[in-house]
Structures are given as structure tokens and as C-alpha cells.
Amino acid sequence: MQDIFKGFHRWYFFSFFGDFQSNLELEMEKFGPKLSPCTWKKPKRVVDGKGRISELPDEILILVLSHMTMKEAAKTCLISRRWQNLWTFHPCLEFDGSQAFLRFDNPNNRRKAKKIYVSERSRYINWVNHMVHSRLSAAAAAIDEFKICFPVGESCKPDIDELVRFAFEKKVKRFELDLTDFTGWCYNMDGCYPLCLQTVSLTSFVPLKSLVLKQVNVSSQVLAYFISNSPFLECLCVGGSTSLVHLRVVGPSLCLKYLKIIHCLCMESLEIDAANLLSFKYSGPKIKIPSMNVPNIVELLIDGTCFKSLTRSMVEMSTAFTRLEKLAFRVIFVERWMNKCEYPMLSNLKQLELDLYASDDESLLFLSSLINACPSLNKLSLEFCWLEVHVKREMKKARKCPHHSLKVVKITGFVGKTIDTEFCMYLIENAVMLEKITIDACRTINESMLRANKDVEMVKAARECAEWLKSKYFLGDKLEFRSSDH
């Protein structure tokens, strides 16, 4: 096994060694005054693993290695026999193969890329298994962080099961299993890896602080086990699970501060009772929210069709959002989902971000009710993605409603249509303390669109409209226009 390990690292060891030595000496200088305040000198360069550095106690060397990445620490095993197993005490095991996966992706030849993927997947699994077995043979202590990041699926279940079991047997504190296909081309066609309770070493106490599961099929029962048996759990992120239907994040002594649920397409309901929760992000299908007790939440990001059910919950439990500082929505068919919505008074909200899929036959003036519900709002950001609807209409005039806190406005994807122009006019006329409004036309202009004369004309029209707004309201330097043709 040692020969395999040396062969894996030999090709880049010599180029690394010089940098490692200098970095190690810098780290040692930090500890120098503590070890010998009167006689400390810069250690001599190590030759064949012998020298001042290698003479130090294991505890000091392990502490130095802990400031490096796991890959850098593992390379030190080639210095000498003394260093052979020291890296196995590194507190963080991160096996991130995402960049390697992107390098062999070939959009022009998917069949060839698929073959390479199968080969690279096998190499990745073998590499991770070898590193883990090296750690097992050294009988190392508990680990702080364990991360797997590579698109593998159910066909690799036995290997992933072993890795998951190893991590939890080592009392891992931060666990991340990210099996996402980063290209979006679904090289992995054998289904998502299912995380089962049988795989985890079941105990009444799990020392987890962070649990991240992406493109992993995890059920409500498994998550309930982690939530109820992890008293120190602060971060929970679940993405791409088709097994998650009903989720209850409840408990009298929950420490949970960050909750993120992304693209769990079979999800139907969510119940939250978490007094310490600070941030909640949701993107997915429309769901029922029977209750949401989050008295200390400061950040709320919602992406999907559950906008109305969420705002309804916010109105019913308005006291639960008195500390909210940042609110972000991404909405398709903006007028359909956001018009005539009621909003609670968000007295502490300072930042509002809206990502809207809109068409020119709609109007955004109904958003005035949301803005007026945020008397402390300081920064407003809008990003437009345009749906092609060739309908022209007259500009509407919203009733005047001065806002005394709004100072910074950024609008991305501005094209000078009726819908975005009239909303800009509303903001300029009512934000009496406005200091800066940035109009950016980059969002809707992608590489393929830039080749068309039509889209060059769109940028030109957006610029002309921005200049008209600057002139009409005497904005001067307060209005800044940006576009991809800079």
C-alpha cells in the first residue's frame, strides 16, 4: 500500500517540497518564542527528514500540519519515516473532486466524457478509500470535518456506506456529502445515493455541528434522527432529495442556526419551531407551512412557488419576524404570485432582494406595499429575467408614498421597458434619501445574444432610458449605468 501511495504523490512531490519547507518554517517561527524565547533561531532546511523541525514533538508537528490543507499535509509522509503517519492526525478530511470533474467534462463529445467519468469515478473512490484506510491503520483520533464532493450515485453505495460509517464512528463534527453533478448533464444515471439509518452508527448522542447533504436521498425519518440526537447541530442543508416529503424541524433545545432546503421536488410540508434559527433558505415546489416559530431569524431567502403560503404564515405570525434584517425572493410570473399579497410590518428589515421573471405586460407597482412594510429598508436589489411577451401598455402612476430610509438601489437586467422604467420612476420619486441607484443591463445579455444586432439595440435602449431618467430627475452622479459593452 505504501508503494501505491508513493506512486500517487511522486509526480508532484518534488515541486511541492520547496514550498512546503518554507511554509513550515514560517509556521515554526510562530511557535519559536514559546519553545525557546532566548535562543530561538530560524531552523535549518531539512535534508532527508533530519533537522530541527523533525526533532520537535509530534504534538507540535501535528499542530503545524493542521494549518495546511489535507492534501498538503498528506504529502509530508514522503519526507521520512518519522513523518509517515503524522498527516493522519489532520482534523479535516476533505475529498473534493469537483474541479477534476469539471476539467474532463466535454460538452462536444458526451459519449467520450461519459467514459472518462466512469474511469475517474473509480480512481476517485480508490483514492478516498486509500486515504481513509491509511487513517484507520494509524488509529488516529476523532475528526472535525469530513467532506466528499464528487458525482457518484447508488452504484457506489457500498463504498459510500463505508465512508459514512467511518466518519460517524470517528465522531465527526462537520459532515458534508455533496454528490452533485456540477455540469448539469447527469453523467451519473444510476440514481441518487440513499442515506439510511442502518449506515450511521446509531447512538443517542451525535456530536454534529454541521450536516450538508446534496444530491443525497434522505428521508424525514433520517433527518429527524439527526435533529433529535445532535444537541450541538447549528447548520443543516439538504438538497436534491426525492425522499424528503414532510420535514419537521422542532425541538425545545435546538441549537440550529442555519437551515437550507434546496430542490427537494417531492416535498409537501415544512414545520419549523427553532428559537435559535438565524437564517432559512428554501428553493423548491409549493409546500404547506402549518407553523413557523422563528423569533430570532435575521435572514430569509425563498425561491419557488411557495411565496403566498410563506407570506400568509408571516402575517399570521408577524411577531416571529421582528428581527428580520434580510429578505430575498425569486419569483416566476411575478404579478400572479405577488399581487394582492399581504405583508406583516418588518420594522427591522434593512436589505430586500428580488429576483423576478417578468414580462412587459405586468407591473411592479404593487411591490410598493412590500416596500412600505419595511420602514427601515436601506438597500433594495432587483434582478430581472425577461419572459418574451410582445404586449405594449401605457405607464401607470403609483400613489406617492415617501420612504425615508431607502438609500441604495440596484437594478440588474434593466432594458428600458415599461415595467422596469415605471418602477424606477416610482423609486426615484419616493426614496427621498436616495444616495445611489445603479442600473445594470448585463443580466439579460448572454454570450449568444451579444452577437445579435437586436440585443445591441436593447443595450442602447436601456442606456438611453437611463440617461432620460438621470436628466428628468436631475440625478447626476447618483445614477450609474453599467452594461456588458463597457
N, C-alpha and C positions, 0 to 999 in steps of 0.2 A: 504493500500500500504506500510505503514511503517513496518508492520509485515512481509510482503513478503521480503522487503529489508533487514530487520534484519536477517531473516532466511537464506538469500542468503550469508550473510557475516559471520554469527556467528561461522561457523565451523573453520575459520582460524583467527578470530579477536584476540583471546587471545594470540596466538603465535606471532601475529604481534605487539601487543600493546607495548611490551617492546622495540623492535627495533624502533618503531615509536617515542616513548618518547625520546630515546637517540638521534635519528636523529634530532628531533625537537629542543632539547636543543642545539645541535651543530649549527643549523641554527640560533637560537636566539642569540647565542654568537656573530654571525656576526653583528647583529643589536644592540648589547648591548652598545658599545661605543657611538653610535649615540643617543640612547634613554636616557642614563644616564652616562656620561663619568666619573663621580666621584664616584658614589655609586653603579655601576652595580655589581651584584653578580650572580653567576650561579643559575638559577631558580630551585626551589624545584620541585620534581616529582609531577605530577598531580595526585590527588586522586578524583575519581568520577567527573572529569572535572573541579575541582576547583583548583586554584593556580595562580601563576604569569603569566603563559602562557595564560590561558583563560581570564585573565583580560586585555589583550592587545587589542587595537582597531582591528576591522575587517580587515582593510586595511593591517595591519602587518601580521595577521594570513593568509590572502589570499596570500600575497606575499610569506610566508613560504611554503604554500601548492603548490604554482606554481613551486617550485623546486622539487616536487615529481612527480611520475607518476600519471595518473588519478586514477588508481586502489588504490594506496596507499592513495591518498587524499580522495577518497570516503569512505574508512574505518573509517576515523576520525569522521564520523557522529554518530558513536556509543559511542563517549566519553561522550557527554552530549547534552542537548537540544541546548545549545549555539553553538555547532559545527554542528548541524544537516544539515544545508543548506550551510555552508561555502564552501564545496567542489564543489558546483555547479557553483562557480565563477572561477573554474580552466580553464585556457585559452585553454587547449588542451583536446579534447575528442577522445581518441584512443581506438577503439574496435577491438583489434587484436586477432582473434580466430584461427590463423593458427597453433599454436603449439598444441592446444587442438585437432584440426582436425587430425594432424599427429599422435597423441597418440592413437586414436581409429581406425586408419587405419589398416586393417588386410589383408595382401596380400594372405594369405592362405584360407581365407573364405570371399569372396567378398559379398556374399548374406547377411551374418551377419553384415559385415561392412556397407553395404548399409542401413540396418535397423537402425543401431546406428547413421549413418549420418543423417537420416531423423529426428530422435529424437533430436540429438544435434543441428541441424539447427533450430528447433523450440525453443529450450532452448536459443540459441544464439540470435535469433530475439527478444524473450521476454525480455532477459536481456538488450539488447540495447534499446528497447522501454521504459523499466522501467527507465533506467538511463537518457534518453532524456526527458521523462515526468517529472522526478524529477527536471531537469534543467529548464524546461518550467514553472513549478509551482513556482520556485523561482524567476522568471522574471530576470534571470541573463543577464549580458552584452554580447557584441559580443565575438565570439570565434576566436582564432588564427588558430587552427588546428582541422580538423575533419577527422577521418580515420576509414573506415570499411574494415576489412580484414577477409573474410570467404567465402567459395564457395557456394553462393546462386545464383539462376537464376530467370527466368521470373515468376515462380510460386510465388515468394516472391515480385513481383513488387509493390503491394500496400504499403507494409512495407518499401521497399527501397525508393519509391517515397516520403513517409513522411519524411524519414531521410534526403534525399537530399534537400527537401523543407525547412526543419528545418535549415540545415547548411547554406543555402544561405540567408535565412531570418535573420540569425544571423551574416551576413556579414563575412563569413569565409574567411580566407586569404590563408590557405593551405588545399586543399581538396584532399583526396585520397579514391578511391573506387576500392578495389582490391578483385575481386571475383574469383580469380584463384584457380583451383583445384590443390593443391600442390603435390598430389601423381601422377598425370598424368593418373588416372584411370577413370576420368569422372563420379564421383558419381552423379554430377548434370547433369541430362539428359534432363532438361526442357528448354534448350536454354539460351543464354546469356541475362542478364538484358539489356533492351533498355533505354538509357537516352534520353529523349525528351525535347524539349524547354518548353513544357507545364508544366513540372515538376519544372523547375527552375523559380524563381521569376524574370521575365524579367524586366530589368532596363537598362538604358543607361550607367550605371556605375557599374562595378563588381570589388570589391577590391581584387580579387585573386592575389596571388603571385606564387602559385604552384597548378597545376592541374594534377592529376595522375589517369588514368582510365585504369584498367587492367581487361580483360575478360568482357568488357562492350561494347555493341553495340552502337557506337556513330557515327553519320553521319558527313559529311563535313559541313553541314549547322549549326549543333550544335557547332562544333569546331570553325567555322567562327564567330559565335556569341561571344564566349568567347574571341577569339583573338582580335576582333574589339572593345569589350566593357570592356576589362581588361587592362587598361594602365600600370599597375604595374606587369603584368604577366611575370615571369622570367623563370619558368620551366613548360614544357608541355610534358607529357608522355602518349602515347596511345598504348595499347597492346591487341591483340586478338579480335579486332572489325572486323566483316564481313560486316558492313555497310559503312565503310570508303573506298571510291573509288578514289576520286580526292581531294587532300588536297592542299590548298594554304595558306602558312604562309607568309603573306605580310602585310605591313603597314609602313607608313612613320615614325611613332614614337613608333615602337615596342621596348619594353624593354627585349624581350625574349633572354635568355642566354643559356638555355639548352633545346634541343629538342630530343625526343626519340620516335621512331615508331617501334613497335615490333610485328611481326606475324599478320599483318592485311592482310589476304590472298587474299582479293578481291581488294586490292589497285592497281591502274593503273598508276597514275601520282602524282608527287610532285613538287611544285613550292615554292621556298624559296627566300624571299627578307627581310633579317633581319640583319641590320648593327651591332647589338649588340650581335649576336649569338656567343657563345664561344665553344659549344660542340654540335655535332649532331651524333646520333646513329640510325642506320637503320638495321633491320633484317626482311627479308620477300621476296616476289616474285619480279621478274623483273619488274621494273617500268620505265616510261619515266620521265626525269628530264629536262623540257624545259628551266628552268633558275634556277640559284643558286647564289645569291648575298650575300656572307657571308665574308666581308672583314676582320673581326676580329676573325674568327674561329681559335681555337688553338687545338681542338681535334675532330677527325673524325673516327668513327667506323662503318664499313659496313660489314654486314653478309647477304649473299644471292647471287642471280644470277644477280644483277644489277651492277656488278663490271664494266663491259665495258661501260655502259651508264654513270656511275659516272665518270670514268677516262676521258671519252670523254668530259664531262662537265668541268672537271678540266683543261683539255688542252685548251678548248675554253675560259675559264675564269681564266687563270693562275694567274692573278693579285689578284684574290679573295682569294688565299691560301698562300700568302706570310708570314703570321704569324702562319701558322700551325706548331704545335710542336709535336703532337702525331697522328699517323695514324695506324689504325688496320683493317685488313681484315680477313674474314673467307670465304674460297672458296672451293667448291667441284669441282672435275675434274679440278685441278689447271692449267694444261697446256692448256686445252681447253679455259678457261676463261681469263687467264692472259698472255698467249703467244702473242707476237706481239702487246701488248698494248703500247700506247704512254703515257708518264707521263710529267707533267709540272715540271719546276725546283722548288723544295720545299726547298728553301735555309735555312729555319729556322727549319726544321724538325729534332728533336732530338731522337725520340723514334718510332720504327717501330715494329708492332706486326702482325705476320701472322699465322693464324690457318688454316692448309691445310689438305684436304682429298686427299691423293696422292697414287699412285701405282708405283712399281719399273720400269715400262716401260716408265715412264715420266722422265723429267729432270727439275731441278730448276735453271739451269744456266741462263735462260732468265731473272731471277729476278735481274741479275746484272744491267740491265738498270734502274730498280726502285731504287736500292741502289745508283747507280751513280747519280741519280737525287736528292739525298739528301746529299749534301756535308757536312752538319753539323751533320749527324746522329751519335749518341753516343751509343745507345743501340738497339740491334736487338734481337727479340724473335721469335722463330718458334715453333709451336706445330703441331705434325703430328698425324693424324688418318689414318690408313693404309687400303686401299682397296686391297683385295686379287686378285692379278694378277700375275700368275706364268710365268713371262717373264724375262729372263736374258739378259743383254746387256753389252757392253763394256763401260768403263768410258769415259766421254767426257772431253775435256780440254777447259776451257774458256780463252779468251784472258786476259792478265794481265791488270788490271786497279786499281792502288793503291787507297786506301781510307784512308785519314789521320785523320779522326775524330772518327771512329768506335773503341770503347774500350771494350765494354761488349757484349757478345753473349751468348744466352741461347737457347738450342735446346732440346725440350721435345718430347718424343716418338721416340727417336733415336734407331734404331735396326741394324745399320751397313749394310744396303742395299746399292746398287749402288747410288740411288738417294740422300740419305742423306749423304753418305760418300763423294761423289764428291763435294757436295755443301759445306761441312765442309772444304774440301781442298781448295776450291775457297776462302772462307772467311779467312782462316788462311794465305794464300799466299798474299792476297790483303789488309787485315786490318793491316797496318804497325804499328799502335799504339795500337794493341790489348793487353789488360791487363788481361782479364778473359774470358774463354769460358767454359760454363757449359753444359755437355752432360747428359741428364736425360732420362732413359729408362722407367720411370714409366707410362707414359701416355697410352701406348698400353697394359699394363698388368693389367687386372682387376681380381677380385677375382676368377672367374670361370676359367680364363686362367692360373692362377698360379698353378692349380692342374695338368696341362698337362706338360709332360716332354718336349714337343716341345717348349713350351714357356719359360721354364727354359733354354733351349738351345739358345733361342732368346736373353735372357738377357746375357748369356755367350758370344754369338757372338758380341753383342753390346759392352760389356766390352773389348773384345779382339781388336775390331776395334778402340775403343777409346785409348787403350794403344798403338796401332800401330801408330795412329795419334800423340800421345804425343812423341813417340820415333822418328818418321820421322822428325818432325819439332822442336824437342828439346824444347818442351813447358814447361816441368817441372810442377810447381805449377800453371801455367796459365790455365791448363786444369783440370777440376774436373768432375769426373764421378759419377753419382748417379743412384740408382735403388731401386726397392721395396724390394730387398733381403738384404738390409743393416741390 
